[in-house]
């Protein structure tokens, strides 16, 4: 997946997370086991702290279930 600078600018505007932080997190995601619930919870907590947006236990569970069941949309850009 190839992201443009425009994509990163939109993400930064909405989340206050800069491109370098996003790329660092993406690297961490690539190296981790995305089916492992503990890894996913750690990443969700890290993202929540970065963005200053709390994630409820229910929402966290839903995110994990979506990822583990391979139901993540291919075009993430459309979600922003």
Backbone bond lengths (Angstrom), bond angles and torsions (degrees), N, CA, C in turn:
res aa  C-N    CA-C-N  psi(-1)  N-CA   C-N-CA  omega(-1)  CA-C   N-CA-C  phi
1 X - - - 1.439 - - 1.528 107.69 -
2 X 1.296 116.78 129.95 1.461 121.90 -177.31 1.527 109.01 -111.35
3 X 1.329 116.03 118.03 1.458 120.76 -179.35 1.519 109.89 -101.17
4 X 1.313 116.08 143.12 1.459 121.70 179.07 1.531 109.59 -93.00
5 X 1.332 115.21 166.20 1.467 119.24 176.04 1.523 110.52 -61.58
6 X 1.324 116.92 -31.61 1.465 120.90 177.79 1.514 111.67 -60.94
7 X 1.318 116.06 -39.75 1.460 121.09 177.51 1.524 109.83 -60.59
8 X 1.336 115.99 -49.42 1.463 120.24 -178.75 1.528 111.22 -62.75
9 X 1.318 117.67 -37.33 1.463 120.70 178.45 1.524 111.12 -64.69
10 X 1.338 117.27 -39.60 1.469 120.64 177.86 1.530 110.65 -65.59
11 X 1.324 115.75 -42.43 1.465 119.46 178.71 1.525 109.94 -63.42
12 X 1.331 116.67 -45.72 1.463 120.18 -179.23 1.528 111.17 -61.85
13 X 1.325 116.85 -40.08 1.464 120.93 179.88 1.530 111.06 -62.84
14 X 1.324 116.66 -39.63 1.463 120.38 -177.76 1.519 113.30 -81.38
15 X 1.331 117.36 -27.82 1.461 119.87 -171.02 1.520 114.80 -118.34
16 X 1.329 117.84 -14.22 1.464 122.83 -173.57 1.527 112.12 63.18
17 X 1.319 116.99 26.08 1.464 122.57 176.56 1.522 107.25 -110.41
18 X 1.337 116.46 123.65 1.464 119.23 -174.51 1.531 113.19 -80.89
19 X 1.315 115.65 168.44 1.462 123.30 -175.61 1.528 111.68 -57.63
20 X 1.329 118.04 -44.30 1.464 120.57 -178.75 1.521 111.74 -61.83
21 X 1.317 117.11 -39.84 1.461 121.30 178.24 1.520 110.13 -66.14
22 X 1.317 116.67 -41.08 1.466 121.52 178.45 1.525 110.14 -61.92
23 X 1.332 116.62 -45.92 1.461 120.36 -178.78 1.529 110.97 -66.32
24 X 1.320 117.16 -36.63 1.463 121.29 177.43 1.530 110.18 -63.85
25 X 1.317 115.98 -43.73 1.462 120.39 178.47 1.528 110.31 -65.72
26 X 1.323 117.06 -40.08 1.470 120.84 178.71 1.524 110.39 -60.56
27 X 1.316 116.94 -40.31 1.461 121.05 177.51 1.525 110.16 -62.07
28 X 1.317 116.44 -43.43 1.468 121.42 178.06 1.529 110.40 -61.43
29 X 1.327 116.34 -40.31 1.458 120.82 179.77 1.522 111.45 -64.49
30 X 1.328 116.64 -40.26 1.459 121.07 -178.80 1.519 111.49 -65.61
31 X 1.322 116.96 -31.56 1.457 121.01 -177.53 1.528 112.59 -85.57
32 X 1.325 117.11 -17.04 1.465 120.95 -175.73 1.513 112.87 -93.56
33 X 1.310 115.38 166.57 1.461 122.99 176.47 1.523 107.93 -89.48
34 X 1.326 115.78 107.22 1.459 120.46 -174.36 1.528 113.03 -79.88
35 X 1.297 117.64 3.31 1.465 120.55 173.89 1.528 110.38 -101.50
36 X 1.332 115.97 -8.63 1.457 121.48 -178.90 1.526 109.72 -82.86
37 X 1.316 116.25 118.77 1.465 121.28 -174.70 1.529 112.39 -61.10
38 X 1.327 117.30 -39.66 1.471 119.91 -179.94 1.526 111.02 -63.43
39 X 1.347 117.29 -42.59 1.466 121.15 177.64 1.525 110.69 -61.73
40 X 1.320 116.35 -43.91 1.460 120.76 -179.25 1.531 111.10 -63.31
41 X 1.310 117.23 -43.32 1.468 120.52 179.44 1.529 110.84 -62.95
42 X 1.332 116.31 -40.34 1.464 120.28 178.50 1.529 110.86 -61.62
43 X 1.321 116.33 -43.57 1.464 121.08 -179.61 1.528 110.84 -67.32
44 X 1.323 117.22 -41.29 1.469 120.72 177.86 1.523 109.98 -61.52
45 X 1.328 117.62 -43.05 1.470 120.81 179.52 1.528 110.79 -64.90
46 X 1.337 115.90 -39.21 1.464 120.22 178.57 1.530 110.59 -64.07
47 X 1.319 116.35 -44.73 1.467 120.24 178.30 1.528 111.28 -63.82
48 X 1.301 116.65 -40.81 1.458 121.09 179.09 1.527 110.15 -60.92
49 X 1.327 116.39 -43.85 1.463 120.30 179.22 1.525 111.39 -66.26
50 X 1.331 116.87 -40.24 1.469 121.33 -179.86 1.518 111.86 -61.60
51 X 1.317 115.11 -42.67 1.460 120.06 -173.93 1.522 113.10 -90.93
52 X 1.331 116.25 -13.58 1.458 119.83 -177.51 1.514 112.78 71.84
53 X 1.326 115.57 21.31 1.457 120.06 -179.30 1.528 108.96 -114.47
54 X 1.322 116.84 115.78 1.466 119.41 -179.54 1.526 111.60 -67.81
55 X 1.325 115.15 148.56 1.460 122.05 177.27 1.523 107.17 -120.25
56 X 1.331 115.93 120.68 1.464 119.79 -179.86 1.528 109.92 -67.93
57 X 1.317 116.07 160.12 1.469 121.82 177.88 1.528 109.96 -58.64
58 X 1.316 117.22 -40.13 1.459 121.25 -179.74 1.534 111.33 -64.22
59 X 1.335 115.59 -43.97 1.460 119.91 -179.96 1.529 110.31 -67.56
60 X 1.316 116.25 -40.06 1.462 121.06 177.40 1.529 110.28 -59.33
61 X 1.327 116.81 -45.83 1.465 121.29 178.37 1.531 111.09 -60.93
62 X 1.327 116.35 -40.80 1.466 120.75 -179.94 1.535 110.92 -65.80
63 X 1.326 116.85 -42.08 1.470 120.71 178.14 1.525 110.10 -60.99
64 X 1.326 116.46 -46.28 1.464 120.97 -179.01 1.524 110.56 -62.02
65 X 1.306 117.01 -45.20 1.468 120.86 179.39 1.529 110.72 -60.86
66 X 1.336 116.99 -42.33 1.464 121.69 179.59 1.521 110.75 -61.22
67 X 1.322 116.79 -44.95 1.468 120.76 -179.24 1.522 110.56 -67.73
68 X 1.319 117.55 -45.92 1.461 120.76 -177.56 1.529 112.40 -65.75
69 X 1.313 116.89 -27.17 1.473 121.09 179.47 1.527 112.56 -94.82
70 X 1.347 116.12 13.09 1.475 121.74 179.03 1.523 112.87 52.67
71 X 1.325 116.69 44.80 1.458 121.54 -179.47 1.527 112.55 -110.02
72 X 1.330 117.15 18.98 1.459 121.43 178.85 1.521 108.50 -76.48
73 X 1.343 118.65 131.16 1.461 120.42 -179.91 1.522 110.89 -62.05
74 X 1.316 116.48 143.19 1.472 121.03 -179.92 1.517 111.84 -68.45
75 X 1.332 117.36 -38.48 1.454 120.69 -176.73 1.528 109.61 -99.38
76 X 1.321 116.17 83.07 1.455 122.16 -178.41 1.524 110.97 -63.61
77 X 1.327 116.88 -28.86 1.470 121.40 -179.76 1.526 111.48 -55.42
78 X 1.320 118.35 -33.56 1.464 121.15 -178.76 1.537 112.07 -71.50
79 X 1.329 117.38 -17.85 1.447 120.32 178.92 1.522 112.29 -76.64
80 X 1.333 116.99 -18.74 1.477 121.30 -175.73 1.496 111.84 -92.42
